[in-house]
Amino acid sequence: MLSPDAAMVSGIAVNYELNFGTRLFDVTGAIDHARITLAPAVTQLLADHEDQPRDSHGNTVLAAADTGFDYTAGADSGDQRLFSLFSLLVGGGLPWFADEYTFAGFFYTDADTCRIYIHVTRADRTYGIDLTVSGDDGRPTGYAYLAQELAPLASTGDIARQPVLDDTDDYCNSVVDLSAWMGPAGSRTATTV
């Protein structure tokens, strides 16, 4: 159920079919659909369907397929892949690469770019690295090997020799261009490292 008001008096309830042919229900895709597609449009959906019957909780019930959910698509969220990367960078304790660098934070600079910050231990400097969330084809970008790739860049000092994209970010010494390591700058191609 999604509601535009904090009291959640009424809203849009989305009915996902758990059995859709021979495919298993894509829980990740359903969550992404509700969060990315429906949540921003919930007020408009309520207005568009104000004459429809409501359930016992006061919610308008819509079939997921009627809201654009594709049961045949293999949904995979780019931000979920980023959070998987963050789990690798933070680890369950002191990560193996902590002698070289540590994860210092992140934020989205726009809807499809997440800037991560790493603190290079020996140099005592923090660098920003912009990661695209999805490629030209709209598919999520993966960064499964980035934690390993950053270790030699940090230990050799090569990260400091990368082109500087921005030196005005308050959260780091500079934002560096790692496109040579992750794909052409501005290409928005899949940048799996």
C-alpha positions as YAML, in Angstrom:
chain: A
units: angstrom
residues:
- id: 1
  name: MET
  ca: [0.00, 0.00, 0.00]
- id: 2
  name: LEU
  ca: [1.27, 3.45, -0.92]
- id: 3
  name: SER
  ca: [-0.19, 6.62, 0.52]
- id: 4
  name: PRO
  ca: [0.54, 10.32, -0.04]
- id: 5
  name: ASP
  ca: [-0.30, 11.21, 3.57]
- id: 6
  name: ALA
  ca: [1.64, 10.30, 6.69]
- id: 7
  name: ALA
  ca: [-1.49, 9.09, 8.51]
- id: 8
  name: MET
  ca: [-2.03, 6.55, 5.71]
- id: 9
  name: VAL
  ca: [-5.79, 7.04, 5.86]
- id: 10
  name: SER
  ca: [-6.12, 5.80, 2.28]
- id: 11
  name: GLY
  ca: [-3.90, 5.00, -0.60]
- id: 12
  name: ILE
  ca: [-3.19, 2.73, -3.51]
- id: 13
  name: ALA
  ca: [-2.90, -0.98, -2.79]
- id: 14
  name: VAL
  ca: [-1.09, -2.87, -5.53]
- id: 15
  name: ASN
  ca: [-2.07, -6.46, -6.15]
- id: 16
  name: TYR
  ca: [0.88, -8.48, -7.48]
- id: 17
  name: GLU
  ca: [0.12, -11.96, -8.81]
- id: 18
  name: LEU
  ca: [2.43, -14.38, -7.06]
- id: 19
  name: ASN
  ca: [1.86, -17.10, -9.64]
- id: 20
  name: PHE
  ca: [2.54, -15.88, -13.15]
- id: 21
  name: GLY
  ca: [2.97, -18.83, -15.47]
- id: 22
  name: THR
  ca: [6.18, -20.76, -14.90]
- id: 23
  name: ARG
  ca: [8.21, -17.77, -13.71]
- id: 24
  name: LEU
  ca: [8.97, -17.16, -10.06]
- id: 25
  name: PHE
  ca: [7.64, -13.90, -8.68]
- id: 26
  name: ASP
  ca: [10.32, -11.20, -8.89]
- id: 27
  name: VAL
  ca: [10.19, -9.65, -5.42]
- id: 28
  name: THR
  ca: [13.04, -7.23, -6.19]
- id: 29
  name: GLY
  ca: [11.25, -6.08, -9.33]
- id: 30
  name: ALA
  ca: [7.99, -5.58, -7.42]
- id: 31
  name: ILE
  ca: [9.70, -3.50, -4.76]
- id: 32
  name: ASP
  ca: [11.49, -1.44, -7.40]
- id: 33
  name: HIS
  ca: [8.21, -0.94, -9.26]
- id: 34
  name: ALA
  ca: [6.42, 0.25, -6.13]
- id: 35
  name: ARG
  ca: [9.29, 2.47, -5.01]
- id: 36
  name: ILE
  ca: [10.49, 3.92, -8.32]
- id: 37
  name: THR
  ca: [7.37, 3.95, -10.51]
- id: 38
  name: LEU
  ca: [4.34, 4.06, -8.23]
- id: 39
  name: ALA
  ca: [5.45, 6.06, -5.19]
- id: 40
  name: PRO
  ca: [6.13, 9.28, -7.13]
- id: 41
  name: ALA
  ca: [2.77, 8.90, -8.91]
- id: 42
  name: VAL
  ca: [0.58, 7.86, -5.97]
- id: 43
  name: THR
  ca: [-1.30, 11.18, -5.73]
- id: 44
  name: GLN
  ca: [-2.09, 11.10, -9.46]
- id: 45
  name: LEU
  ca: [-3.10, 7.42, -9.27]
- id: 46
  name: LEU
  ca: [-5.53, 8.22, -6.45]
- id: 47
  name: ALA
  ca: [-7.03, 11.05, -8.49]
- id: 48
  name: ASP
  ca: [-7.24, 8.90, -11.64]
- id: 49
  name: HIS
  ca: [-9.00, 6.08, -9.78]
- id: 50
  name: GLU
  ca: [-11.11, 7.98, -7.23]
- id: 51
  name: ASP
  ca: [-14.35, 6.37, -8.48]
- id: 52
  name: GLN
  ca: [-13.08, 2.78, -8.08]
- id: 53
  name: PRO
  ca: [-14.25, 0.65, -5.16]
- id: 54
  name: ARG
  ca: [-12.04, 0.62, -2.08]
- id: 55
  name: ASP
  ca: [-10.98, -2.25, 0.15]
- id: 56
  name: SER
  ca: [-11.92, -2.51, 3.83]
- id: 57
  name: HIS
  ca: [-8.95, -0.29, 4.70]
- id: 58
  name: GLY
  ca: [-10.02, 2.53, 2.38]
- id: 59
  name: ASN
  ca: [-7.45, 1.75, -0.30]
- id: 60
  name: THR
  ca: [-8.00, 1.69, -4.04]
- id: 61
  name: VAL
  ca: [-6.74, -1.69, -5.26]
- id: 62
  name: LEU
  ca: [-4.98, -1.79, -8.62]
- id: 63
  name: ALA
  ca: [-3.61, -4.84, -10.40]
- id: 64
  name: ALA
  ca: [0.15, -4.52, -10.74]
- id: 65
  name: ALA
  ca: [-0.07, -5.19, -14.47]
- id: 66
  name: ASP
  ca: [-2.46, -2.22, -14.81]
- id: 67
  name: THR
  ca: [0.18, 0.03, -13.26]
- id: 68
  name: GLY
  ca: [2.87, -1.02, -15.71]
- id: 69
  name: PHE
  ca: [4.50, -3.89, -13.82]
- id: 70
  name: ASP
  ca: [6.01, -6.35, -16.28]
- id: 71
  name: TYR
  ca: [5.93, -9.90, -14.95]
- id: 72
  name: THR
  ca: [8.26, -11.07, -17.72]
- id: 73
  name: ALA
  ca: [11.01, -8.52, -17.13]
- id: 74
  name: GLY
  ca: [14.09, -9.37, -15.12]
- id: 75
  name: ALA
  ca: [14.09, -6.27, -12.95]
- id: 76
  name: ASP
  ca: [17.28, -5.39, -11.17]
- id: 77
  name: SER
  ca: [17.79, -2.10, -9.45]
- id: 78
  name: GLY
  ca: [20.99, -0.13, -9.95]
- id: 79
  name: ASP
  ca: [20.87, 1.25, -6.44]
- id: 80
  name: GLN
  ca: [20.60, -2.29, -5.07]
- id: 81
  name: ARG
  ca: [23.81, -3.11, -6.92]
- id: 82
  name: LEU
  ca: [25.43, -0.03, -5.42]
- id: 83
  name: PHE
  ca: [24.35, -1.05, -1.94]
- id: 84
  name: SER
  ca: [25.87, -4.48, -2.61]
- id: 85
  name: LEU
  ca: [29.10, -2.66, -3.43]
- id: 86
  name: PHE
  ca: [28.78, -0.66, -0.22]
- id: 87
  name: SER
  ca: [28.42, -3.93, 1.71]
- id: 88
  name: LEU
  ca: [31.70, -5.09, 0.19]
- id: 89
  name: LEU
  ca: [33.40, -1.79, 0.97]
- id: 90
  name: VAL
  ca: [32.25, -1.71, 4.57]
- id: 91
  name: GLY
  ca: [32.34, -5.45, 5.22]
- id: 92
  name: GLY
  ca: [31.43, -7.12, 8.46]
- id: 93
  name: GLY
  ca: [34.41, -5.60, 10.23]
- id: 94
  name: LEU
  ca: [37.71, -4.15, 9.08]
- id: 95
  name: PRO
  ca: [37.90, -4.83, 5.32]
- id: 96
  name: TRP
  ca: [41.00, -6.50, 3.87]
- id: 97
  name: PHE
  ca: [41.89, -3.33, 1.96]
- id: 98
  name: ALA
  ca: [41.73, -0.96, 4.97]
- id: 99
  name: ASP
  ca: [45.53, -0.56, 4.88]
- id: 100
  name: GLU
  ca: [45.07, 0.95, 1.40]
- id: 101
  name: TYR
  ca: [41.72, 2.76, 1.56]
- id: 102
  name: THR
  ca: [38.40, 2.91, 3.38]
- id: 103
  name: PHE
  ca: [34.89, 3.73, 2.25]
- id: 104
  name: ALA
  ca: [34.07, 7.27, 3.40]
- id: 105
  name: GLY
  ca: [30.51, 7.75, 2.16]
- id: 106
  name: PHE
  ca: [28.29, 8.41, -0.86]
- id: 107
  name: PHE
  ca: [25.49, 10.52, -2.24]
- id: 108
  name: TYR
  ca: [23.54, 10.83, -5.46]
- id: 109
  name: THR
  ca: [24.65, 13.83, -7.51]
- id: 110
  name: ASP
  ca: [21.71, 13.25, -9.85]
- id: 111
  name: ALA
  ca: [19.12, 10.56, -10.49]
- id: 112
  name: ASP
  ca: [21.57, 8.27, -12.27]
- id: 113
  name: THR
  ca: [24.95, 9.13, -10.72]
- id: 114
  name: CYS
  ca: [26.17, 8.11, -7.30]
- id: 115
  name: ARG
  ca: [29.38, 9.66, -6.02]
- id: 116
  name: ILE
  ca: [31.28, 7.41, -3.63]
- id: 117
  name: TYR
  ca: [34.10, 8.63, -1.44]
- id: 118
  name: ILE
  ca: [37.18, 6.65, -0.52]
- id: 119
  name: HIS
  ca: [39.84, 7.73, 1.93]
- id: 120
  name: VAL
  ca: [43.32, 6.68, 0.81]
- id: 121
  name: THR
  ca: [45.04, 5.65, 4.01]
- id: 122
  name: ARG
  ca: [48.72, 6.39, 3.26]
- id: 123
  name: ALA
  ca: [48.07, 9.67, 1.48]
- id: 124
  name: ASP
  ca: [45.45, 10.75, 4.03]
- id: 125
  name: ARG
  ca: [43.31, 12.09, 1.18]
- id: 126
  name: THR
  ca: [39.71, 11.47, 0.23]
- id: 127
  name: TYR
  ca: [38.65, 11.05, -3.39]
- id: 128
  name: GLY
  ca: [35.23, 11.14, -4.98]
- id: 129
  name: ILE
  ca: [34.37, 8.72, -7.77]
- id: 130
  name: ASP
  ca: [31.21, 9.08, -9.86]
- id: 131
  name: LEU
  ca: [29.45, 5.83, -10.67]
- id: 132
  name: THR
  ca: [26.55, 5.59, -13.09]
- id: 133
  name: VAL
  ca: [23.58, 3.65, -11.79]
- id: 134
  name: SER
  ca: [22.49, 2.43, -15.24]
- id: 135
  name: GLY
  ca: [23.92, 2.18, -18.74]
- id: 136
  name: ASP
  ca: [22.58, 3.46, -22.06]
- id: 137
  name: ASP
  ca: [20.31, 0.43, -22.30]
- id: 138
  name: GLY
  ca: [18.73, 1.24, -18.92]
- id: 139
  name: ARG
  ca: [20.13, -1.88, -17.30]
- id: 140
  name: PRO
  ca: [21.78, -1.47, -13.91]
- id: 141
  name: THR
  ca: [25.51, -1.05, -13.84]
- id: 142
  name: GLY
  ca: [27.47, -3.53, -11.74]
- id: 143
  name: TYR
  ca: [30.51, -2.79, -9.64]
- id: 144
  name: ALA
  ca: [31.26, -6.24, -8.24]
- id: 145
  name: TYR
  ca: [35.04, -5.89, -8.63]
- id: 146
  name: LEU
  ca: [35.47, -2.22, -7.81]
- id: 147
  name: ALA
  ca: [36.64, -2.89, -4.24]
- id: 148
  name: GLN
  ca: [39.51, -5.01, -5.62]
- id: 149
  name: GLU
  ca: [40.32, -2.57, -8.42]
- id: 150
  name: LEU
  ca: [40.61, 0.39, -6.05]
- id: 151
  name: ALA
  ca: [43.23, -1.30, -3.84]
- id: 152
  name: PRO
  ca: [46.13, -1.05, -6.36]
- id: 153
  name: LEU
  ca: [45.04, 2.45, -7.42]
- id: 154
  name: ALA
  ca: [45.25, 3.52, -3.78]
- id: 155
  name: SER
  ca: [48.42, 1.62, -2.85]
- id: 156
  name: THR
  ca: [50.46, 2.83, -5.86]
- id: 157
  name: GLY
  ca: [49.15, 6.38, -5.66]
- id: 158
  name: ASP
  ca: [47.73, 6.07, -9.18]
- id: 159
  name: ILE
  ca: [44.39, 7.40, -8.01]
- id: 160
  name: ALA
  ca: [46.04, 10.78, -7.39]
- id: 161
  name: ARG
  ca: [47.28, 10.83, -11.00]
- id: 162
  name: GLN
  ca: [43.81, 10.46, -12.52]
- id: 163
  name: PRO
  ca: [42.22, 13.51, -14.16]
- id: 164
  name: VAL
  ca: [40.40, 15.76, -11.69]
- id: 165
  name: LEU
  ca: [36.74, 16.37, -12.51]
- id: 166
  name: ASP
  ca: [35.94, 18.58, -9.53]
- id: 167
  name: ASP
  ca: [38.01, 20.05, -6.74]
- id: 168
  name: THR
  ca: [35.18, 22.00, -5.07]
- id: 169
  name: ASP
  ca: [33.38, 19.10, -3.40]
- id: 170
  name: ASP
  ca: [33.40, 19.72, 0.37]
- id: 171
  name: TYR
  ca: [33.50, 15.99, 1.12]
- id: 172
  name: CYS
  ca: [36.75, 15.16, -0.64]
- id: 173
  name: ASN
  ca: [40.05, 16.59, -1.83]
- id: 174
  name: SER
  ca: [38.99, 15.97, -5.42]
- id: 175
  name: VAL
  ca: [36.62, 14.00, -7.61]
- id: 176
  name: VAL
  ca: [38.71, 11.95, -10.00]
- id: 177
  name: ASP
  ca: [37.85, 10.53, -13.39]
- id: 178
  name: LEU
  ca: [38.19, 6.75, -13.35]
- id: 179
  name: SER
  ca: [36.59, 6.32, -16.76]
- id: 180
  name: ALA
  ca: [39.84, 4.81, -18.07]
- id: 181
  name: TRP
  ca: [39.24, 2.05, -15.52]
- id: 182
  name: MET
  ca: [35.46, 1.89, -15.89]
- id: 183
  name: GLY
  ca: [34.64, 2.87, -19.49]
- id: 184
  name: PRO
  ca: [34.79, 6.02, -21.58]
- id: 185
  name: ALA
  ca: [33.87, 9.29, -19.89]
- id: 186
  name: GLY
  ca: [30.31, 10.29, -20.56]
- id: 187
  name: SER
  ca: [29.66, 7.12, -22.49]
- id: 188
  name: ARG
  ca: [27.08, 5.85, -19.99]
- id: 189
  name: THR
  ca: [27.90, 2.41, -21.29]
- id: 190
  name: ALA
  ca: [27.87, -0.46, -18.88]
- id: 191
  name: THR
  ca: [30.80, 0.23, -16.63]
- id: 192
  name: THR
  ca: [31.21, -3.07, -14.90]
- id: 193
  name: VAL
  ca: [34.53, -3.15, -13.12]
...
